[in-house]
Every structure is written in structure tokens, then in C-alpha cells.
Amino acid sequence: MPTGTIRDNQQVKQLQDEIISMQKQLGWTKARLAEVIHCDLFEENDNEAPSVKSFTDSLKKQLKRPTTPSELLRRYIRIISEHPDYRKADRVVANPIRVGVVDISILRGVTAASKQLLRDMEFDTEDV
């Protein structure tokens, strides 16, 4: 097995898990998740674009395969995190930290601390 393959597979798995977690937090079905990503990736009048149904089937496979490119998964995370539903749900994505280098439990802790800090800042501005 080539060097780095295990780390790459772990990174892909973490990114896939993050996307699935985001989907569940938002209460979206896989079809809704695919629709949101599809709308961001393709123009409405793009004749070359796959149908939403076809894209949904493809996305389901991408979220299971260890060979899915991590850059593609990061792009999906960015699309989800920029969606208005995600912002309304008061979610924070730790973008500056590379997932493959930092343990996921540390990422979760930093995310929780960031959320609390943002909440505290909102309360402080209300007092002024």
C-alpha cells in the first residue's frame, strides 16, 4: 500500500462524516442535500448538467467511496456552510484547520468554543 493512503482515506472519511453530520443537523434528506449542491454547481439552463436525480445518486456514492477526492468534499462542505438554512441554524465551520492534521475531537471542541464565543459576543452587543 503506498505511503499516505491510510491518512488520505481517513481524511476522506472525516469529510464524508462532516457532510452527513451537517445534513442531519439541518434535517435534510439526501435528495435535499443533493438539490442544494446541484443548484450551486450548475446553472439552471446548463444542458450539460446532470439531472438532480442523477446527481443525487452520484452524491450518495461519493459519500461512501474512499476514493472520492477530498477537494470535492471540501467544496460540498463550503456550499452547505454558505446556505441560508445552515447560517440560520447557527452553525460554525472551522475552515482554517486542515482536517487531516488535527484530530476530529479537537475540531469539535474548537467548533463548540467558537459557537459559544459568537453567542457571548451577541449578548454583549445587546447590553450596549
Secondary structure as UniProt FT lines:
FT   TURN            3..4
FT   HELIX           5..26
FT   HELIX           30..41
FT   TURN            44..45
FT   TURN            47..48
FT   HELIX           52..62
FT   TURN            63..64
FT   TURN            66..67
FT   HELIX           70..81
FT   HELIX           84..88
FT   TURN            89..90
FT   TURN            95..96
FT   TURN            99..101
FT   HELIX           104..127
//
